[in-house]
Every structure is written in structure tokens, then in C-alpha cells.
Amino acid sequence: VALGGDNSAMLSNVVDELVRFRTKVRHYALALPEAAEALPVEGDVGAKGQKEQKEKRRQLMQERKPLLEACDSLRENLAAFGIHIQ
């Protein structure tokens, strides 16, 4: 229950905060550490090194998958109330 007269303005502010929070969480979940972010230029590291870096990325993304799923769940739950986040 919002105190004051303009509930739509309050709701709009709450939705804006939820969108900002969701965006920050998604950016964190999709971000890679600097070491894993830079793929070596072909020839810089052997196939084994490239494979290891790709595996580290895959593992990191797997660990962060629950965060991405929570963001999607929030978006879907809000859609049920007529609030659509793109």
C-alpha cells in the first residue's frame, strides 16, 4: 500500500527500480573476468590453451545461469501483472 495520493507514480518508480536491478544482475551474470574475456589471437596460444579458456568461460556461465534464470523469472512474473520488460 502506497502512502500518498499518486499510486501510479509510486508504481512507476518501483518498476523502474526493478528494471535497474534486473539489468545490473544480468550484466554481472553475463560479464566475464578480464582474464577469461580476452580470447587469444590465433597463434598466440595453442589449441590446448584456447580449449582451457573456452572451458573456463563455459563453467563460469554455468555457475551464473541461476542468476539469468532469476532475471527471466522476474520478467515473466511481472508480465502476469501487465508489466512488460523488454
GIFENTA-V658528 format. One record per residue. RES is the residue in one small letter. PSI is psi in radians with two decimals (NA if undefined). D_LAST is the distance of its C-alpha to the last C-alpha in Angstrom with 2 decimals. Layout:
res:RES psi:PSI d_last:D_LAST
res:RES psi:PSI d_last:D_LAST
This chain:
res:v psi:2.21 d_last:26.55
res:a psi:2.35 d_last:25.97
res:l psi:2.50 d_last:29.15
res:g psi:-3.12 d_last:29.68
res:g psi:-0.52 d_last:29.01
res:d psi:1.49 d_last:25.46
res:n psi:-0.55 d_last:23.28
res:s psi:-0.63 d_last:20.28
res:a psi:-0.70 d_last:20.40
res:m psi:-0.79 d_last:20.73
res:l psi:-0.72 d_last:17.79
res:s psi:-0.73 d_last:15.63
res:n psi:-0.70 d_last:17.03
res:v psi:-0.78 d_last:16.42
res:v psi:-0.75 d_last:12.71
res:d psi:-0.74 d_last:12.59
res:e psi:-0.72 d_last:14.69
res:l psi:-0.73 d_last:12.69
res:v psi:-0.76 d_last:9.56
res:r psi:-0.76 d_last:12.27
res:f psi:-0.83 d_last:13.95
res:r psi:-0.73 d_last:11.21
res:t psi:-0.77 d_last:10.63
res:k psi:-0.76 d_last:14.44
res:v psi:-0.77 d_last:14.99
res:r psi:-0.75 d_last:12.82
res:h psi:-0.73 d_last:14.65
res:y psi:-0.82 d_last:17.86
res:a psi:-0.56 d_last:17.45
res:l psi:-0.22 d_last:16.83
res:a psi:2.55 d_last:19.52
res:l psi:2.53 d_last:22.96
res:p psi:2.67 d_last:26.20
res:e psi:-0.72 d_last:28.01
res:a psi:-0.66 d_last:30.66
res:a psi:-0.31 d_last:28.40
res:e psi:-0.73 d_last:26.04
res:a psi:1.92 d_last:28.74
res:l psi:2.41 d_last:29.83
res:p psi:2.55 d_last:33.49
res:v psi:2.47 d_last:34.59
res:e psi:2.27 d_last:36.45
res:g psi:-0.36 d_last:39.99
res:d psi:-0.72 d_last:39.31
res:v psi:2.51 d_last:39.01
res:g psi:3.04 d_last:40.40
res:a psi:-0.61 d_last:38.57
res:k psi:-0.74 d_last:39.10
res:g psi:-0.71 d_last:37.36
res:q psi:-0.72 d_last:34.34
res:k psi:-0.70 d_last:34.21
res:e psi:-0.73 d_last:34.43
res:q psi:-0.71 d_last:31.57
res:k psi:-0.67 d_last:29.33
res:e psi:-0.70 d_last:30.40
res:k psi:-0.74 d_last:29.63
res:r psi:-0.82 d_last:26.08
res:r psi:-0.76 d_last:25.67
res:q psi:-0.73 d_last:27.18
res:l psi:-0.77 d_last:25.04
res:m psi:-0.62 d_last:21.79
res:q psi:-0.69 d_last:23.36
res:e psi:-0.57 d_last:24.21
res:r psi:-0.02 d_last:20.70
res:k psi:-0.70 d_last:19.14
res:p psi:-0.58 d_last:19.40
res:l psi:-0.76 d_last:17.19
res:l psi:-0.68 d_last:14.36
res:e psi:-0.65 d_last:15.13
res:a psi:-0.67 d_last:15.18
res:c psi:-0.77 d_last:11.66
res:d psi:-0.68 d_last:10.55
res:s psi:-0.76 d_last:13.09
res:l psi:-0.80 d_last:11.97
res:r psi:-0.79 d_last:8.48
res:e psi:-0.71 d_last:10.68
res:n psi:-0.69 d_last:13.32
res:l psi:-0.58 d_last:11.51
res:a psi:-0.56 d_last:10.38
res:a psi:-0.38 d_last:14.15
res:f psi:0.19 d_last:14.76
res:g psi:0.25 d_last:12.66
res:i psi:1.97 d_last:9.97
res:h psi:2.16 d_last:6.46
res:i psi:2.21 d_last:3.79
res:q psi:NA d_last:0.00
